[in-house]
Amino acid sequence: MSMFCFQCQETAKNQGCTVRGVCGKPEEVANMQDLLIYVLKGISVYAAEGRKINIIDEEADKFVMESLFSTITNVNFDRAFFLEQIKKALAMRDQVKNAVDKAGVKLEALPDAALWTGTTEADFDQKAKAVGVLATENEDVRSLRELITYGLKGIAAYAKHAYVLGYKDQDLMGFIESALAATLDNSLSADELVALTLDTGKHGVDVMALLDKANTETYGHPEITKVNIGVRNNPGILISGHDLLDMENLLKQTEGTGVDVYTHGEMLPANYYPAFKKYSHFAGNYGGSWWRQDKEFASFNGPILMTTNCIIPPKDSYKDRIYTTSIVGFPGVKHIEDGPDGQAKDFSAIIEHAKKCAPPTEIESGEIVGGFAHNQVLALADKVVDAVKSGAIKKFVVMAGCDGRMKNRSYYADFAAQLPKDTVILTAGCAKYQYNKLNLGDIGGIPRVLDAGQCNDSYSLAVIALKLKEVFGLDDVNELPIAYNIAWYEQKAVIVLLALLYLGVKNIHLGPTLPAFLSPNVASVLVEKFGISGISTVEEDMKKLI
């Protein structure tokens, strides 16, 4: 096989992509991502050792964090980017190694990732074929190592969003590096890897708490908000992804230009933050989930800014209107670089482009309601508790996670539509696009879909559950009238799942398929310890969950 990747839910035949990724990732990019991960592990061997004697290289920490993020599904498809990143990684590894050597630390039995040197593209290609996922022969060890690695990718993504807002946590950076290094340790038993997996979940909780703090202290707590989903008559810029700092700077730089700004996909929750509501040209949300972008970007007419995942290979009908930034990349697409010395990015090129474009073509109209993060829901706690005590609300169903293009994702829309009218959906992430435009009504003024925000705002759902546990005087969060029917797609969903497991949440239904990277034995452990199961039909799962 020319490549092997099974990190996302849509992987071929639920086994692995071996020629080209279902996401559109070609083999030459997939293999370079594998090699980059390998060299990052080499950096981490030295960095983890250095931390034991208080040698901390913040430049290396930032590089590892951003590089991990760049390998998440639908972030970067540019081979040239990864070639350059691998070269930087090798230099960074030497930089950290030299600092450790100077301190007189002697490391023995170093893994190959800490020693390998390559200089040419041919070296990279040859090495990549030897160090990918399948290099770990034992199926169960491979499964646990990949589960940990994908969790670390999710941690890195959320840490990056906090980092750009000035919020850092050295313990998180240290854990990323020590855990990466541990995936090279052949002496670790399966039980030790399971323990490390749960520790990854613990740090998942920590990083989501950090990002929640960064977002809310910078932009205010999300508020209940009616978001316009129609269009105006001005030209517009569509911003997608997750980066709120990019959102802020784009709004500042477009003010007074006659250009409106619309959110797409996971940027929808930006509409809920008080700091952004002062901009009169912030027009609302256009379209839906990431996988619909081929049609929705075409009809938007104006330029599109991709701040993080999820970019998909653009069609010629709008490719010249796509701009990427940060670690996002696609060959032949314009890229907006970071500002010098920590200054704001310069969005003038995309703004001037927008001025020459027609206004967006309307594809729907009306409003959707969101902004139910933990602070807002806890402000309504008395009303919610009364509704539960009176029996008006019989059950909460957490339907957070990811959306995707597979037809069987319609299961989630059907499930939401068929829920009894005394149930409330708690959601975060783009999974909500399966049902957030359905007319599900409310219960005594409480909407039946409570959208907490982006995928990282799944933290809010955990905070809400733990607060309800306290209010009702329960010993175990699993005693609450809450069921979990979660959809997943990529690696940030993996860290959300591990975080929930760390918090002790059991009996999660995960779909539309269980991860291909879970070996039968590892899957059995998750079933036995946590009651994880897949989904079946709407009717059968309704009986089990409701």
C-alpha positions in Angstrom: 0.0 0.0 0.0 1.2 3.5 -0.8 -0.1 5.0 2.5 -2.1 4.0 5.6 -4.3 6.3 7.5 -7.3 5.5 9.8 -7.5 8.5 12.0 -10.9 9.8 10.9 -14.4 8.3 11.0 -14.8 8.2 7.2 -11.7 6.1 6.6 -12.1 3.7 3.7 -14.3 0.6 4.5 -13.8 1.6 8.2 -10.4 -0.1 8.0 -7.9 2.5 6.6 -7.1 4.6 3.5 -4.3 3.0 1.6 -4.2 4.8 -1.8 -5.7 8.3 -1.1 -7.5 9.6 1.9 -11.3 9.9 1.7 -10.7 13.4 2.9 -8.7 14.0 -0.3 -5.3 13.7 1.3 -2.8 12.2 -1.3 -0.3 9.6 -0.3 2.7 12.0 -0.6 1.1 14.2 2.0 -0.1 11.4 4.3 3.4 9.9 4.4 5.0 13.3 5.2 2.6 13.7 8.0 3.6 10.3 9.4 7.3 11.3 9.2 6.6 14.7 10.9 4.9 12.9 13.8 7.9 10.6 14.0 10.4 13.4 14.3 8.1 15.2 16.8 8.4 12.1 19.0 12.2 12.4 18.7 12.0 16.1 19.8 9.8 14.9 22.7 12.3 12.4 23.9 14.8 15.1 24.6 12.3 17.7 25.7 10.7 15.4 28.3 14.1 14.5 29.7 15.1 18.2 29.8 12.0 19.1 31.8 13.2 16.8 34.6 16.1 19.2 35.1 14.1 22.3 34.4 15.3 22.8 30.9 12.2 24.1 29.0 12.4 25.2 25.4 9.2 27.2 24.7 10.1 27.5 21.0 10.1 23.7 20.8 6.9 23.4 22.7 5.1 25.8 20.4 6.6 24.0 17.3 5.4 20.5 18.6 1.9 21.9 19.4 1.4 23.6 16.0 2.9 20.7 14.1 0.6 18.1 15.7 -2.3 20.4 14.9 -1.3 20.5 11.3 -1.7 16.8 10.9 -5.4 16.7 12.0 -7.8 15.7 9.3 -8.7 18.5 6.8 -6.1 21.0 8.1 -3.3 21.0 5.6 -2.9 19.2 2.2 0.3 20.9 1.1 3.3 18.5 0.7 5.7 21.5 0.5 4.5 22.7 3.9 5.3 19.3 5.5 8.7 19.0 3.8 9.7 22.3 5.3 8.2 21.4 8.7 10.1 18.2 8.8 13.4 20.1 8.2 12.5 22.5 10.9 11.7 19.6 13.2 15.1 18.0 12.7 16.8 21.3 13.5 14.5 21.7 16.5 15.4 18.3 17.8 19.1 19.1 17.6 18.4 22.4 19.4 16.7 20.6 22.3 19.3 17.7 22.3 22.2 20.2 22.5 20.6 21.9 25.6 20.2 18.5 27.3 23.7 17.5 26.4 25.2 20.7 27.7 23.5 20.0 31.1 25.5 16.7 31.2 22.5 14.5 30.9 23.3 11.2 29.2 20.4 9.3 27.6 20.8 5.6 26.9 18.9 3.3 24.5 17.5 6.2 22.5 14.8 5.3 20.0 15.5 5.8 16.3 13.2 8.8 16.2 15.7 10.6 18.4 18.7 9.7 16.2 17.5 9.6 12.5 18.8 12.3 10.2 17.7 12.9 6.7 18.6 15.7 4.3 16.9 15.0 1.0 13.3 14.6 -0.1 14.2 11.0 -1.2 15.4 10.4 2.4 12.1 11.6 3.7 10.0 9.5 1.3 12.0 6.3 2.2 11.9 6.9 5.9 8.2 7.8 5.9 7.3 4.4 4.5 9.0 2.7 7.5 7.7 4.8 10.4 3.9 5.1 9.8 1.1 3.6 11.8 1.7 0.0 10.8 5.3 0.2 12.0 3.9 -1.0 15.4 3.3 -4.7 14.7 1.3 -5.6 17.8 -2.3 -4.6 17.0 -3.3 -3.7 20.5 -0.2 -1.7 21.2 -0.7 0.1 17.9 -4.3 0.8 18.8 -3.5 2.3 22.1 -0.5 4.3 20.8 -2.7 5.8 18.0 -5.6 6.5 20.5 -3.1 8.5 22.6 -1.5 10.2 19.6 -4.9 11.3 18.3 -5.9 12.6 21.7 -2.7 14.6 21.8 -3.5 16.1 18.4 -6.8 17.3 19.9 -5.0 18.7 23.0 -2.6 20.5 20.7 -5.4 22.0 18.7 -7.1 23.5 21.7 -3.9 24.5 23.3 -3.0 26.4 20.1 -6.3 28.4 20.3 -5.6 29.3 23.9 -1.9 30.1 23.1 -2.7 32.8 20.5 -4.9 34.6 23.1 -1.9 34.5 25.6 -3.0 31.6 27.7 -0.3 28.9 28.2 0.1 25.9 30.5 3.6 24.4 30.8 2.1 21.2 32.4 0.1 20.7 29.2 3.1 21.1 27.0 5.1 18.8 29.2 2.4 16.2 29.0 2.2 16.3 25.2 5.9 15.7 25.0 6.1 13.0 27.6 3.2 11.1 26.1 4.6 11.4 22.6 7.9 10.0 23.8 6.0 7.2 25.6 4.5 6.0 22.4 8.1 5.0 21.4 8.7 3.0 24.6 8.4 -0.7 23.8 8.7 -1.6 27.5 5.2 -0.2 28.3 2.6 -2.8 28.9 -1.0 -2.6 27.6 -2.2 -1.7 31.1 0.3 1.2 31.3 -0.8 2.4 27.9 -4.5 2.3 29.0 -3.5 4.4 32.0 -1.7 6.8 29.8 -4.9 7.0 27.6 -7.0 8.1 30.6 -4.2 10.5 31.6 -4.6 12.0 28.1 -8.3 12.4 28.9 -7.4 14.2 32.1 -5.3 16.7 30.2 -8.1 17.0 27.6 -10.3 18.3 30.4 -7.5 20.7 31.5 -6.9 22.1 28.0 -10.6 22.7 27.3 -10.9 24.5 30.7 -7.9 26.6 29.7 -9.4 27.5 26.3 -12.8 28.2 27.9 -11.0 30.6 30.2 -9.1 32.2 27.4 -12.2 32.7 25.2 -14.5 34.0 28.0 -12.0 36.3 29.7 -11.1 37.8 26.3 -14.5 37.9 24.6 -17.0 37.5 27.5 -19.3 34.6 28.3 -21.5 33.4 25.4 -25.1 34.7 25.6 -28.4 33.4 24.3 -28.4 34.8 20.8 -30.6 34.7 17.8 -28.4 34.3 14.7 -29.5 35.5 11.3 -29.0 32.8 8.6 -30.1 35.0 5.7 -28.0 37.5 3.8 -27.6 41.2 3.3 -27.0 43.2 0.1 -23.3 44.0 0.8 -20.3 42.0 -0.4 -19.1 39.6 2.3 -16.3 37.5 3.7 -17.1 34.1 5.0 -14.9 32.9 7.9 -14.7 29.3 8.9 -12.8 27.2 11.4 -12.3 27.9 15.1 -9.9 30.7 15.7 -11.6 33.6 17.5 -8.6 35.9 17.4 -8.7 35.7 13.6 -12.4 36.5 13.9 -11.7 39.5 16.0 -9.0 40.9 13.8 -11.1 40.4 10.6 -14.0 42.2 12.2 -11.8 45.1 13.2 -10.2 45.4 9.8 -13.4 45.2 7.8 -15.2 47.8 9.9 -16.2 50.8 7.8 -15.2 49.1 4.5 -18.7 48.1 3.3 -17.9 44.4 3.6 -20.0 42.2 5.8 -18.6 39.2 7.7 -20.4 35.9 8.0 -19.5 32.7 9.9 -19.5 29.2 8.6 -19.3 25.8 10.2 -17.6 25.7 13.5 -17.3 29.5 13.6 -21.0 29.9 14.1 -20.6 30.2 18.0 -18.6 33.4 17.5 -22.1 35.0 17.1 -22.7 34.2 20.8 -19.8 36.2 22.3 -20.6 39.7 23.5 -17.3 41.2 22.2 -18.3 40.6 18.6 -21.9 41.9 18.8 -20.8 45.5 18.7 -19.8 45.2 15.0 -22.8 46.2 12.9 -21.3 44.5 9.8 -21.2 41.1 11.6 -24.1 39.7 9.5 -24.7 36.2 10.9 -24.1 32.7 9.7 -24.1 31.4 6.2 -24.7 27.7 5.5 -24.0 24.7 7.6 -21.4 22.0 8.3 -17.9 21.8 6.9 -18.7 19.1 4.3 -21.2 21.3 2.5 -18.6 23.9 1.7 -18.2 22.8 -1.9 -21.8 24.1 -2.6 -22.0 26.8 0.0 -18.7 28.4 -0.8 -19.6 28.5 -4.5 -22.9 30.4 -3.8 -21.4 32.7 -1.2 -19.7 34.6 -4.1 -17.2 36.4 -1.9 -13.8 35.2 -0.4 -13.6 32.6 2.3 -11.0 32.6 5.2 -10.1 29.2 6.6 -8.6 29.7 10.0 -8.2 26.0 11.1 -9.8 22.7 9.9 -12.0 21.8 8.2 -10.9 22.7 4.6 -11.7 20.2 1.9 -10.1 20.1 -1.6 -11.7 23.2 -3.2 -13.5 23.2 -6.5 -12.4 25.4 -9.4 -15.7 27.4 -9.0 -14.4 29.0 -5.8 -10.7 28.0 -5.4 -9.5 31.5 -6.3 -11.6 32.9 -3.5 -10.1 30.7 -0.7 -7.6 32.1 1.7 -5.9 30.0 4.3 -4.0 31.2 7.4 -2.1 29.8 10.4 -1.3 26.1 9.8 -4.0 25.6 7.2 -2.8 25.0 3.7 -3.8 23.7 0.3 -1.6 23.8 -2.9 -2.5 26.7 -5.2 -4.5 28.6 -2.5 -3.6 32.1 -1.2 -2.1 32.1 2.3 -2.2 34.9 4.9 0.9 34.8 7.1 1.1 35.7 10.8 1.8 39.3 11.6 5.4 40.2 12.4 6.5 40.3 16.1 3.1 39.3 17.4 1.2 41.9 15.5 -2.2 41.2 14.0 -2.4 39.5 10.6 -3.0 41.8 7.6 -6.3 40.9 6.1 -6.3 43.7 3.5 -5.9 41.4 0.5 -9.0 39.4 1.3 -10.9 42.6 2.1 -10.0 44.2 -1.2 -11.0 40.9 -2.9 -14.4 41.0 -1.2 -15.1 44.5 -2.4 -15.0 43.2 -6.0 -17.5 40.4 -5.4 -21.2 40.2 -5.6 -23.2 39.8 -2.3 -23.9 36.3 -1.2 -26.7 34.3 -2.8 -29.3 33.6 -0.2 -29.7 29.8 0.5 -32.0 30.1 3.5 -33.6 32.6 5.8 -34.6 33.0 9.4 -32.8 32.6 12.7 -31.2 29.9 14.9 -30.7 30.2 18.6 -27.5 29.4 20.5 -25.2 30.5 23.3 -26.0 27.9 25.9 -22.5 27.5 27.3 -22.1 26.6 31.0 -22.3 30.2 32.3 -25.6 30.9 30.6 -27.1 27.5 31.4 -26.1 27.8 35.1 -27.8 31.2 35.1 -30.9 29.3 34.2 -30.2 26.5 36.7 -33.3 27.2 38.8 -35.6 27.1 35.8 -33.9 23.9 34.5 -34.0 22.2 37.9 -37.7 23.1 38.4 -38.5 21.7 35.0 -36.8 18.4 35.9 -38.4 18.2 39.3 -41.9 18.8 37.8 -41.3 16.2 35.1 -41.5 18.8 32.3 -38.0 17.7 31.3 -37.6 13.9 31.6 -34.2 13.5 29.9 -31.2 15.4 28.5 -29.5 13.9 25.5 -25.9 14.9 24.8 -25.6 14.9 21.0 -22.3 16.7 20.7 -19.4 16.0 18.3 -18.8 16.2 14.6 -20.9 16.1 11.4 -19.8 14.4 8.2 -20.7 13.7 4.7 -21.7 10.0 5.0 -25.4 9.4 4.3 -25.8 7.4 7.6 -25.3 10.7 9.4 -29.0 11.4 8.8 -29.5 9.0 11.7 -28.8 12.0 14.0 -31.4 14.2 12.4 -33.9 11.4 12.6 -33.0 10.7 16.2 -33.4 14.3 17.2 -36.7 14.6 15.4 -38.1 11.5 17.0 -37.1 12.3 20.6 -40.0 12.7 23.0 -41.1 16.3 23.5 -40.0 16.2 27.2 -36.3 15.7 26.2 -33.7 18.4 25.7 -30.6 18.1 23.5 -27.3 19.4 24.8 -24.9 19.9 21.9 -21.5 21.4 20.9 -19.5 21.0 17.7 -20.7 20.8 14.1 -22.9 17.7 14.8 -25.6 20.3 15.6 -26.1 21.0 11.9 -28.0 17.8 11.6 -30.8 19.2 13.8 -30.3 22.8 14.9 -32.6 24.1 12.1 -35.4 21.6 13.0 -38.5 23.1 14.6 -38.2 21.2 17.9 -39.8 23.9 20.0 -39.2 24.5 23.7 -40.2 23.3 27.2 -41.5 26.2 29.3 -39.3 28.6 27.5 -36.2 26.4 27.5 -35.3 25.5 23.9 -35.1 21.8 23.2 -31.7 22.3 21.5 -29.1 24.0 23.8 -26.0 24.7 21.7 -23.0 25.3 23.9 -20.7 26.2 20.9 -17.7 24.7 19.2 -16.4 21.2 19.7 -14.0 22.5 22.5 -17.1 23.8 24.3 -18.0 20.2 25.0 -16.3 21.2 28.2 -19.4 23.3 29.0 -21.5 20.2 28.8 -19.3 18.5 31.3 -19.5 21.5 33.6 -23.3 21.5 33.3 -23.6 17.8 34.1 -21.3 18.1 37.1 -23.3 21.1 38.4 -26.6 19.2 38.0 -25.0 16.3 39.9 -24.2 18.7 42.7 -27.7 20.3 42.7 -29.5 17.0 42.8 -27.2 15.7 45.5 -26.0 12.7 43.5 -22.9 10.7 44.1 -22.3 9.7 40.5 -22.7 11.7 37.3 -24.2 8.6 35.7 -27.2 8.8 38.0 -28.4 12.0 36.2 -31.2 11.8 33.6 -28.6 12.3 30.8 -28.0 10.0 27.9 -25.0 10.3 25.5 -25.4 9.8 21.7 -22.2 11.3 20.3 -21.0 11.6 16.7 -17.3 11.8 15.9 -15.2 12.5 12.8 -11.7 13.7 13.6 -9.1 13.8 16.4 -10.5 16.7 18.4 -13.6 14.5 19.0 -11.2 11.8 20.2 -9.9 14.0 23.0 -13.5 15.1 23.9 -14.3 11.3 24.3 -11.3 10.6 26.4 -12.1 13.6 28.6 -15.6 12.3 29.2 -14.2 8.9 30.1 -11.7 10.5 32.5 -14.7 12.3 34.2 -16.3 8.9 34.7 -19.1 9.2 32.1 -20.3 5.8 31.1 -22.6 4.2 28.5 -21.7 6.6 25.7 -23.2 5.6 22.3 -20.6 6.6 19.6 -21.2 6.7 15.9 -21.9 6.5 13.1 -19.1 3.9 13.3 -16.7 2.9 16.0 -13.1 4.1 15.3 -11.2 1.8 12.9 -8.1 2.4 15.1 -9.7 0.5 18.0 -8.5 -3.1 17.9 -11.0 -5.7 19.0 -9.2 -6.1 22.4 -9.0 -2.4 23.0 -12.6 -1.9 22.0 -13.6 -4.7 24.5 -11.8 -2.8 27.3 -13.7 0.3 26.5 -17.0 -1.6 26.5 -16.2 -3.5 29.7 -14.9 -0.5 31.7 -17.1 2.3 30.3 -20.0 0.8 28.5 -19.2 2.4 25.2 -21.2 1.1 22.3 -22.0 1.9 18.7 -25.3 3.0 17.3 -27.9 0.8 15.6 -31.3 2.1 14.4 -33.1 5.2 15.7 -35.9 3.0 17.0 -33.6 0.6 18.9 -31.4 3.3 20.3 -34.4 5.3 21.4 -35.5 2.3 23.5 -32.0 2.0 25.0 -31.3 5.6 25.7 -34.8 7.1 26.4 
